[in-house]
Amino acid sequence: MDFIVLISILGTVASVAGLSAALTQSVRLKQLKRRINADVWLSIRTVSSMINKLETSSSLKQDSNIDQVYGRTVDLYRHLLKKAVLEEKAFSEDTISKWRKVGKLYTDWQVSQARQFLQTNDI
């Protein structure tokens, strides 16, 4: 077997191996992004539930510690919402409408928080 033929065969095998590794990594990355997105939305739902519970608490305005917890919980909600926004390929008013339609955002306050992340030229 000629040296050039051997190098060509090795090059072809390496290329096929590289392509299969790249394909495998692409599938894994897509699955990872999907899991991260699901975790973010689960966290958003949990924090939203905490906010609702704090808002209905009679001691919210009477206890400064609870008031501080409420404020930090709202900040956490905004941070998680930012993560969800950044996961979108294109974030727009249309995205917010779709989120509202499927129940990811279910109050006007949540919609207004999402709108804070719109680009100025998208408004």
C-alpha positions in Angstrom: 0.0 0.0 0.0 1.3 3.4 -1.0 2.0 5.9 1.8 -0.2 8.5 0.2 -3.2 6.1 0.1 -2.6 5.2 3.8 -2.5 8.9 4.7 -5.7 9.5 2.7 -7.5 6.6 4.5 -6.4 7.8 7.9 -7.5 11.3 7.0 -10.9 10.1 6.0 -11.3 8.0 9.1 -10.3 11.0 11.3 -12.8 13.2 9.4 -15.6 10.8 9.9 -14.7 10.4 13.6 -14.6 14.2 14.0 -18.0 14.6 12.3 -19.6 12.0 14.5 -18.1 13.6 17.6 -19.4 17.0 16.5 -22.9 15.6 15.9 -22.9 13.9 19.3 -21.9 17.1 21.0 -24.6 19.1 19.1 -27.3 16.7 20.3 -26.0 16.9 23.9 -25.8 20.7 23.8 -29.4 20.9 22.5 -30.5 18.5 25.3 -28.6 20.5 27.9 -30.1 23.8 26.7 -33.6 22.3 26.9 -33.0 21.1 30.5 -31.6 24.5 31.6 -34.6 26.2 30.1 -37.0 23.8 31.9 -35.1 24.4 35.2 -35.3 28.2 34.7 -39.0 28.1 34.1 -39.6 25.8 37.1 -37.6 28.3 39.2 -39.6 31.2 37.8 -42.8 29.4 38.7 -41.6 28.6 42.2 -40.4 32.2 42.9 -43.6 33.5 41.5 -45.5 31.4 43.9 -43.4 32.7 46.7 -44.1 36.3 45.7 -47.8 35.6 45.6 -47.7 34.1 49.1 -45.7 37.0 50.4 -48.1 39.5 48.9 -51.0 37.9 50.6 -49.2 37.8 53.9 -50.7 40.3 56.4 -47.3 40.9 58.0 -45.6 42.1 54.7 -45.9 45.8 55.6 -45.7 45.2 59.4 -42.4 43.2 59.5 -39.4 44.8 57.8 -37.7 41.4 57.5 -40.5 40.0 55.5 -40.6 43.2 53.4 -36.8 42.7 52.7 -37.4 39.0 51.8 -40.2 40.1 49.4 -37.9 42.6 47.7 -35.1 40.0 47.3 -37.6 37.5 46.0 -38.8 40.0 43.4 -35.1 40.6 42.4 -34.6 36.8 42.1 -37.7 36.6 39.9 -36.3 39.3 37.6 -32.9 37.5 37.4 -34.5 34.3 36.4 -36.7 36.0 33.9 -33.5 37.6 32.4 -32.1 34.0 32.0 -35.3 32.9 30.2 -35.0 36.0 27.9 -31.4 35.2 27.1 -32.3 31.6 26.2 -34.6 32.9 23.4 -33.1 33.1 19.9 -35.1 36.3 19.3 -36.9 38.0 22.2 -39.7 40.4 21.3 -43.2 41.4 22.2 -44.4 38.4 20.2 -42.4 36.2 22.6 -44.0 37.8 25.6 -47.5 37.2 24.0 -46.6 33.5 23.5 -45.4 33.2 27.0 -48.6 34.7 28.3 -50.7 32.5 26.1 -49.1 29.2 27.3 -49.2 30.4 31.0 -45.5 31.1 31.6 -46.5 34.6 32.4 -49.9 34.9 34.0 -50.2 38.4 35.6 -49.8 41.8 34.1 -47.0 42.5 36.5 -45.0 39.5 35.1 -45.7 40.8 31.6 -44.4 44.2 32.5 -41.3 42.7 34.0 -40.6 40.8 30.8 -41.1 43.9 28.7 -38.2 45.5 30.7 -35.9 43.2 28.6 -37.1 44.4 25.2 -34.7 46.2 23.1 -35.7 49.9 22.6 -36.1 49.5 18.9 -38.5 46.5 19.5 -41.0 48.7 21.3 
